[in-house]
Amino acid sequence: MTIMRIIDEQQFWKERNQQQALDWDSLIDQIVLEIIQDVTRRGDEALREMTKKFDGADLQELAVTQQEFEEARSLLPDDVYASLEKAKQRIEAFHSEQKERSWFIQQEDGVLLGQMVTPIERVGIYIPGGKAAYPSTVLMNAIPAKLAGVHHLAMTTPPRPDGKVEPAVLAAAEIAGVDAIYKVGGAQAIAALAYGTETVKKVAKITGPGNSYVARAKKWVFGDVAIDMIAGPSELCIVADHAANPVFAAADLLAQAEHDERAAVLCVTTSHSFAERLSTQVAELLRQMERGEIAKQSIEGQGRIIVVDTLSDAWEIVNHVAPEHLQMLVENPMEQLSAIRNAGAIFIGPYSPEALGDYMAGPNHTLPTNGTAAFSSPLGVYDFMKKSSLIRFTEKALDVVAEDIIRLAEIEGLTGHAQSIRVREGAANAKRTGI
């Protein structure tokens, strides 16, 4: 039985055009807004009640203690801790190159213009729980923030029913330098970070992925705080030619599909023979997966193998979809790179699978989804910094442009703006004449 449908390019565009705009469930919005209002009203009390209701954990203290950190470290195998340390080093090395600097330029008459780059003071990162633990996501969010110089980095994550946080998640947080961890999940965690409670201090920006409730909560608090993005289900698009290895491609598609039943996985290929072999391999490897039921729903619901005539046709589809992850399983991939305009992360060649990017390559795995790679970028150090423009004019320099400012201000009807220049002109004239 075919698990992953094979379609042609015409069918792809037909299906794409029939897709409706994203329609958020109004019930989710209603629930999220009620949660946000409850947290802002009752603070820690609301957080404890919701943690018991949604996570099954009856907590007295919301913050992770030093004793819990030490216990987590004792439970974590040494080789896992070593792998987290190695991942940290690689992520840190890559993101160190993203650091921005303040700059200044001096012009005539003592004019100084520039840009001052400063870190955001307080940031909160959300780390999902539930179906799996995500220590890699801790590293990907926390390391760029610390490199940017964030003064206080808080983390929220849902606890297990026993009230504990997964040891690997706590270890990653300690390795990355997280300052405070709160055992709170869901929309209530986003509300706590955005508005503060007795225990959770308000932050200026929230980053990190989550389920539909977390995504909608981030949407609703945006404006009161900054957010990184509204993350949707994970995506992978593979572009393959006749020489690609179908086993590699099948394994990579299924690796992405096991994230979530709604994960979107596509393969665009110039070879119908490859498409047939890939479909067979997907079905075969799926039977061997522990998370096979999740992957199966993803593959059957959102999985497609699209056969096109040329690689140019393939890149047209890629640039339209703007996938979160793009794998290039084609001959001479570097020669094709210039054809790609929209993709969150690009994996080049058969030995650069998406799973590499999730853990050890170094670039961030928090990436734009739902086509937003057409206008946004991976999470980076720059997301945790802000810029201030610097402007310093001397009296002489202001005099050179004074009449232009007055003229433009009066055209706009902003006579107060014009007056703020005239009073300086008057003061300068008085000083020159001694009156």
Secondary structure, 3 states (H helix, E strand, C coil): CCCCEEEEHHHHHHHHHHCCCCCCCHHHHHHHHHHHHHHHHHCHHHHHHHHHHHHCCCCCCCECCHHHHHHHHHHCCHHHHHHHHHHHHHHHHHHHCCCCCCEEEECHHHCEEEEEEEECCEEEEECCCCCCCCHHHHHHHHHHHHHHCCCEEEEECCCCCCCCCCHHHHHHHHHHCCCEEECCCHHHHHHHHHHCCCCCCCCCEEECCCCHHHHHHHHHHECCEEECCCCCCCEEEEEECCCCCHHHHHHHHHHHHCCCCCCEEEEEECCHHHHHHHHHHHHHHHCCCCCHHHHHHHHHHHCEEEECCCHHHHHHHHHHHCCCEEEEECCCHHHHHHHCCCCCEEEECCCCCHHHHHHCCCCCCCCCCCCHHHCCCCCCHHHHEEEEEEEECCHHHHHHHHHHHHHHHHHCCCHHHHHHHHHHHHHHHHHHHCC
